[in-house]
Amino acid sequence: MQAIIPTTLLTAFAAIVMPGAAAASVFGSLGNFDVVNDTGHTAHGFEIELEDLHLGDVSDVFGGPGRGFPTGRGFNPANSVERYGAPEISEYNNGVTLGVHVTYRGLFDGLSWDFGTPSGTFVTPGDNCWSGGGVGYGAGTPCDHFGVGTIKTPTKTNYSWLLETDPASVVLTKAGFNLPAPAWQVIPNQVNVEAPPQVVAQIQAPEAEVAGQFGEALWVKVYTTELENEPKLEDLIGGSPVVDQTETEIEWQLLQTDPKNPLKGLLELGHGAAVGGNAKSIVRRYEFFEYIGAYDAEDHEALVIDDSNPLAGELGHYLGAQNAAVNLAAVPLPASVLLFGSSLFGLAGIMRRRASRPV
């Protein structure tokens, strides 16, 4: 039987205790994003799967109670922030993996569903596909906004639309897609606990869909800044003063998983250098763009001329953005911690879909 817990809204803190130094806290979220339904089928829900977490590890969800947002169903801001209302949170263990499902889902009365997300195309800035988002969100809008926060970092995060393949059936089908998720590693100074730590930011290219082949390639730009204050979750949106003051850190980088060298698809920033002495937080913004250049027909390796300089015919459309922040404020704990957190914000769900499987 699946256990179910009540829901709250969106922040995330993650900590893994280790011996020997001072603690810090992580501010961020695993997901706070618009998702476009381009599957070709009407969806009647959306699922976030967090591997190796338990119910108590989920702190907050978008659309749940806790910050004054209404939790009902529909398109009226006075009733609900998004069409499906508050999600159900359930724990699973299939004998191979365990984890938590955060499931937004329509209601089926035996003949029809109350709400659904139509398939289509939509240009979204990343935080507008909900009742308060300002894009005229309604029954015909082919995207929705979802989110979840945790107190631990899952080993893997999966996202799936829940599709109607049989109009007369309550059974929905998963259509998943890969979304790269940034992760933070805060490394305290082992000699002087009062000294600034190292803050390592990592992001991994999507996994390969075919064993032994390269994964799908994409371009990424990275912006960053150090702050002398601690940003709030609502500051981590495009157009906010916090995000707007970030400066270019990586102009362009092609990311692609290599079956022979998994580290090749890993972008790691900040390793080996301590942050500034007055920094209380680090903010990074990742912007993703489609790679439309040629691929090797045998192993799917991107035949790019320069992986840090897209040429004509290699740079496709904008896919979305992830805004991430780590809070470096010290916490008076007796043990040291190695902290991991991740924040994903603004990725339109127009990346690769995995093979469908029944729910």
N, C-alpha and C positions, 0 to 999 in steps of 0.2 A: 504494500500500500504506500502511496506517496504522501509525505507529510506536507502540510500547507501552513504558511505563516502570513500574518498581515503584512501590508506594504507601507513604505514611507517614501519620500522624494529624494533627491539626487545629490549625494556626495560620496567620497570614498576615502578610506584610510587603510593602509596596509603595513604590517610589520612582522618580521620574522626575528625572534630573539636570538642573539648570539652573545657569547661571553666577552667582556673586556673593554667596553667603551661607552660613551654617552648615547642617548637615544635622540631621535628626531621624528617628526611626523610627516606623513605624506598627504598632500591635498590633491585630489583628482577624482576621476571617475572612469570606469571601464567603458561606458558608452553613454553618449548624449548626442543624438544624431538624427538627421532626416534620412529616410530610406525610400528610394523610388522603386515602385513595383513595375519592372519591365519584363516580367516573366511571360507575358502573353495570356495570363489567366487571372481572373479575379481572386484576390486573397481575402481570407476571412480571419486573419490573425497573423501574428509574428512571434517568433520564439528566439530567446537568447539563452544559449546553453553555456554554462560555466563549469568546466571540468575540474574535479578534485576540490570542490567547495561543498560546504554543508549549509543548511538553512541559516544558521546563525552567522555565517560569513557574509550574507547579503544585508547591507545596511539600508539601502534606499532604492527606489525605483521611480521612474518618471510616470506621472499619472496617479500615483498613490497618495494617501493622506499624509500630512505632515508639514506642508508649507503654505497652506491656505488655498491650494488648487482644488477645484471641485473634482470629484472622482466618479461621477456618473458617466453615462454613455451618450454619444451624439456629437454635435458640432457647435453647440451653444457654449460660449465661454463661461456662462453662469452655471452650466451643468457639468461639463467635462473639458479637460484640456486636449483630449484626443478621442477619436471615435469609439475605441474599444473600452474606454474606462480603465480602472485599475487592473493590473495584471495579477495572475495567480502565480505564486512561487512554490515550486515543488521540488523535493529531493528525489534523485533516482540512483539506482545501482543495478546495472545490467549484468553484473558478474565480471565485466572487463574494465569498465570505467564507472566512476561515481561522480556525481555533481549535482547541479541545481539547474532547473528550467525556470525561466521567467517568461510566462506565456500570456500574450495579449490575444484575445480570441472573441469572435462574434458569437451570438446566441442563435441556435437553430431550434425552430418551433415544430419541426417535423415536415415542414413544407418549404421554408425559406429562412435565410439568415437576416438578422436585424441590420448588420452593417458589414461592409466589405470595402477593400481597397482596390479600385479598378487598375488594370494594367495600362501603362502609357509612358510618355516621356515628360520630363519636367525639369527645369533648371532651378535648383534650390540653393540658397546661400548656406544652408546647413542647420538652421534652427527655426524654420518657418512653417513646417507641415503639422501644425496643431492649431487649436482654436484661437490662441492668442498670438499666433505667429505673423499675421499681417499679410498673407498671400491669398486671402479669400478662401481659406480652407473649407471644404465641404464635401458632399457625397461624391462629386466627380473628380476630386483631387487625387492623382495617382501616387501619393506618397503619404507617409506618416512619420511621426517623431517618437522615438523610444529612448530609454535610458535605464541604466542600472549602476549602483555603487556597491562596493564590497569592502570588507575589512581585511581581506587577504587577496593575493593575486592568483587567479586560476591558472592552471598549466596550459589551458587552451580555451578560447572563446569562439563559439560558432553562432552564426546568425542565419535564420531561415524564415522565409515567407511561408505561411500556411495556406495552401491553395485549394480551391474547390475544383476537383476533377470530375466529380459526379454531382450534378445540381440537386439530386434528391437524397444525398447521403450526408450524414453528419461527420463522416471520416474526411479529414483533410490530408493533403500531401505536402511534405516538406520540399522546398526549393531553396537550397542553401547557396551561399557565396562567401568568398574569402574577403575579410577586411583586415589589413595590417593594423596592429595595435601597438602603440608606443609603450615602453616600460622604463621605469626609473630604478636606478641602483644608487643609494646614498651610502658612501663609504666613509665612516668617521676616521679622523686622524688617530692612529694607534699610539702615537707618542704624546700628543697634547690634545686632550679631549675638548679643550676650549677653542682649538684652531678650526678654521673652516674645513668642511669635508670635501671630498670629491663627489661630484654628481654625474653619473654616467647615464646617458639616455640611449636607448636601443630601440630599433624597429626592424622587423624581419619581413622580407618579401613574402608574398603568398606561396603556400605550398604547391608543389606540382600536382596536377590532376592525374598524370600518368606516371607510374613508377619508372624510375630510371631516366626520366626526361627533365628538362629545365621547367621551372614554373613560369607563369605569366609574368611578363616584364611590365614595369611601370616607372614613370619618372617621378621624382620627389624633389621639392624645394623645402628648405628648412630655415626658419627664422627663430631668433632667440633673444632673450633679455634677462637681466638680473634685476630684482626689485628689492627695495628696502622695506617693503611691507608685504603682508600676506594677502594675496588676491582671494576673492570669494568665487564660488563656483560659477555664479552668473557673470563674472568677469571674463570667463573663458569662452567668449563668443566672438565671431568675426565682427569687426566694427567697434569693439569696446576699446577704451583707452589703454587697457593692459595689453591686449593683443596688437593694437595699432603701433605701439612703441617698440615692438620687436624688430630686430635688424637682421639682414641676410646673414646666415651662417653657412649654408650650402646653396649655391646658385642652382645647380642641377646635379642630380645623381640618378643613374639608372639602377633599379633594384630588380634582381631576378635570382630565384633560388637555383643553386647548382647541385645536382645530385651527387657529384663527386667532392664538393666542397661546401658544406652547409653554411660556413661562415661568410661565403662570398655574398650571400643575399642579406647579410646583417649589416645595418648601418649603425655604428656606435660613435657617439659624440661625448666629449667631456672627459675621456679617460686620461688619467695622469696629471690632471691640473685641478687645483683646489679652486673653489669659487671665491669671489671677492669677500673681504672681511665684513662688509656691511650688508651682504646679501641675506635676505630672509626667505627668498623664494626664487625659483628659476622657472621661466615660462618658455615653452617651445611650441611653434606652430609648424605643422607638416602639411604641405599642399601636394596633392597627387594629380598626376596627369596621365592620360593613356599613352602607351607606346604603340605606334602604328607602323613601325618599320618592319623590315623583313625578318623572318625566323628561319633557322636551319630546318629543313624538312625532316631530318632524321631524329634529332634530339630536342628540338624546339628552343635552341639557344638563340637569343636575340643577336642578329648580325649588325650590331651597332658600330659605327665608325669611332665614336668617342663617347664613353659612358658618362662624361661630365659636361657634354656639350651637344644637345640634340640638334641635328641638322634638319634641313627641309625634308619633309616626308617621314619624320620619325616622331614628332610631337603631336599627340592627339588632343582631345578635349579635356577640360578640367573635370576631375572625378569628385573632388571634395577636399575637406581639410580636417585635421585633428589638432585640437588645442590642448596642451598638457601643461600642468604646473606641479611643482613639488615645493612643499612648505618646509623650511629648514629650521623652524623654531624648536629650540631644545625642550625636551620633556624630562622632568626630574625623576628618572627611573634608575634603579640600582644596576641594571645590566645594559650592555650595548645592544644595538639592533642594527640589522642590515635590512633596509626598507625597500620594498618594491611597490610601485603603484603604476597605474596606467590610465591615461585619459584619452578617449577617442571622441572627437566632436566633429560633426558636420559632414561625414562621408555619405554622399548619396549612394544608394544601394544599386549601382549600375555596373558592378564588377562581375567577375565570372561566377556563374551559377554551377553548383555541383549537381550530380545526378539526383533526381527526385527519389524520395523514399516515403512509404506510408507512415502516417502518424497514428 
